[in-house]
Amino acid sequence: MTMRIAVAGASGRMGRMLVETVLGAQDAELVGALDVAGSPAIGRDAAEFLGRQTGIMITDSIEEGLRNAQFLIDFTRPEGTLAHAAVCSRLGVKMIIGTTGLSEADKQMISEASAKTAIVFAPNMSVGVNVTLKLLEVAARILSEGYDIEIIEAHHRHKVDAPSGTALKMGEVVAQALGRDLSKVAVYGREGVTGERDPSTIGFATIRGGDIVGDHTVLFAGIGERIEITHKAASRLTYAHGSLRACRFLSDRTSGLFDMQAVLGLS
């Protein structure tokens, strides 16, 4: 069965990678492309950047962009994702959401939408990152005493939220494995005389610069040794391939909220 897929944010960096990946997949067809009102890409062919003409024009009308779609892949901004989710739930279009920076209230709205359509929602669609999350769960349980935990992430200069959604997810996985509440033990910045490190905390450090796609390291620092679990993305292609796997996972599902751990059979 050919998956009929629409892409949100089709003129952006991630959107273009998704368009190219969908066009190159044997079991997928690009049937819609969305972008924000006022974008110079509106009315242009979604594959123009590839030197191709597909007949799929980028539109700012959600209904028009989803007219023939079974799936919408969305790596945009919270306000856009919520607007898309409202329409997808009404039309029964399944969603793959990789948007970060969502509030708890936003996440609740996505959960409510999943009662009417199937959704995969994950801060990172990379297969490698999701395997890393599983490794972190195991490592945290084994290194539960005597190790200080720090999470360091680096992204390109255009990223607007910090820490990254992936870094926060890593913190959640580690905290849960340790029986801690991340909202109570996370430390997001240090400056001045901070005093000794509280061993129960999980620290976050953020780097922004250049065109870094996404680097994440979780450091378990003990006495006499340290363990670093690192994932580095060299291309957004890994997120696009993961998104297609998520579409295939949802093919026979009509409702429900899932993550990439479920898609990969890791949960």
N, C-alpha and C positions, 0 to 999 in steps of 0.2 A: 504494500500500500504506500502510495506517495503522500508524504506529509505536506499539507498546504500551510506555509508559514509566512507570517508578517513580522517585520522587524521595526521596533520603535527606535527613535533617535537615529534614523538610517543614514544621516549625513555626518555623524560623529565618528570618532576614531573606532570605538567598539562597534558601532552600528555598521560601518563599512566592512569591518572584518566579518560580522555576522552575515551581511548580504553576500559577500564573496564565498563564505563557507556554505551557505544554503544553496547558492547557485552551483557549487561544485559537488554537492552530495547527490548520489544516485537515487536516494529514497526521499528527496525533499524538493519542493517547488516554492519559489518565492512568489507570493500572491499579493503582498501588500507592503507598503513602506510608509512609516509615519515620521513626522518631525514637528517641532513647535511652530506655532503661527509666527510669521515674520521671518522664518529662516530663508536665506537665499536659495536653498535647495528645493523649496516647494515648487512643484510642477516640472521638475527635472527627473530624468530617468534614474532609478535607484542604482543602476550599474554604470552610470556615465563615467564615474571615476576609474572604471576598469576598461574604458573604451568600448563598452558594449551597450546595446539597446535591448531592453527586455520588455518594454511596453508597460512596466510597472512604475508609475509616477509617484514621487514622494508627495504626500498630502498631509494637511494639518487637520483633516476630518477623521476622527477616530472611527466612526461608523464606516466611512468609505474605505479606509485602510484595512478594516477587518472584514469587509463584505464577503470575501471568498476564503477567509482564513479558518483553519482549525486550531492554530497555535499563534500566540504572540510572544516573541522573545523581547524582553524589556530590560535594558541596562541604562536607564535614564536617571531622572531626578525624582525624589519622593513625590512631589506634587503631580508630575506626569504619570508616574506609576499608579498612583491612587485613582486618577481619572481613567486610565486605561483599565484598571481592575473593575471599576464600576460598570463600564461598558461590556467588558469580557464576561462578567458574571451574568449580565442580562442576556447576552447573545450566546452564551455557552462556549465561548472561545477559551481554550486552555492556555495557561500562562506559564512562562519560564521567567522568573524575576531574579535578576542579579543586581538590582539597585541597592545601594548602601546609603547610610545616613538616615534611615527610617526611624521614627520615634516609636515608642511602645504603642501609642494610639494608632499610628500608621499600620503597625504590624497586626493590630487587632482588626483593622478594617480589611486587610488582606486575608486574615483567617476567616472573617465573615463571608468574604467573596468566595472562598474555597468551598462553601456549602453548596454553591450553585455551579461551580466549574472546577476542574482539576488544576492545581497550581504546584509547581516546584519553585520554592523560594529558598535561596541560599546566597550568602555573601560572596561566595566564590564558586564558580562552576568548574574549576580545574579539577581533573581527576587526581592529579598529584597532590594538590592542596588537601583534598578530602581524605586521601590516604594518610597525609601528614597529620590531620586531625585525629585519626585513629591511633597513630603512633604516639601522639601527645597524651592521649587518654591513658595508654599503657604506661608511658614513662612517668606521668604524674603520680600514678598509684604506687609505683615502685620507689620513686624519689620523693615520697611524701614527707620525710623528715630530714633536716640537715641541709636542704638545698633552697637557695633563694631563686626566685623565678622572675625573669625579665623578658618582655616581648619587644622586639625591635622591628619596625617596618619602614620600608622606603618606597615611595611612589613618585611619579612625574610631577612637575610643577603645577599642572592644571587640576590636580585632584582637590576637591573642595571640602572633603570631610576628613577628620582625624580624631582618633586613630582609625585606620581602615576597618571596614566591616570584617575583613578576614582576621585581622589582629584581634578584634573584639571577640570573634567566634573562637579563636584559639584560647583567649583568656577564659571564656565561658566553659570550654571543654576541660581545661586544666582545673579551674575552680570547682567544677562539678565533681571531677574525679577526686578532689581533695576534700569534698564536703564543705566547701566554702561558697559564699554568695559574692559573686564578682562585684556587684554594686557596692559592697561594703569593704572590699579589700583592694580594689584597683587604685593605683597611684598613677596619674596621668602627667605629672610634671614635678620637677624638683628644682629648687632655686634657693640660694642662700644657705643658712645654717639649718639643715633639716633634721639634725640628730641622727642617731643610729638607725639603720634600716629595721623596720618591723618585719620579722621573719614570716608573718602571715600574709604579707602584702604580695600583690602581683603588679610589677611595674611595667609601664608602657613608654616607649620612646618612638618619636615620629621623625622621619626624614622626608623632605620634599625637595626635588631637584631634577632638572634635565628631563629626560624621556624614560626614566625608570618605569618599567611596566608594573613590577610588583615584587618586592623581596620581603620575606618574613622569616625571622629567626626567634625561636624560643630558647632562652638560655636557662639551664639549671646549674647554678653555681654552688658547688659544695666546697668543703675544706680539702685542698689538695687536688681537686679535679673540677672540671666543668664539662657539661654535655650541652651541645648545641644541635637543635633540630631545625633545619633550614629548608625553605622552598624558595626558589627563584624562578620567576616567569620571564622568559626571553621574548615572548610574543603573546599578543592577545588571542592568537589562534587556539591556544589551549582552552580558553574560556568558551570560544565558539564551538569547539568540538564537544565540550562538556554539555553545552546547551542542547546540541542535537541529540545527545544521549538522553537528556532529560525529556525531550519531545518524544522519543521512542518509548521511554518508560511510561509516559502518560497516554499513549495511544489507545489503550483499552480501559482507561479510567475516565469517569465522568465528573467526579468531584473528589475533594480531599486536598489536604495541605501536606506536601512532602518536602524533604530536603535532599541534597546530593548524597548523603549517607544512605538514604533509602534507595536512590537511583542506582548506586553502586553496590548495593547489597551489604553495606557495612554496618547497618544498624539492626 
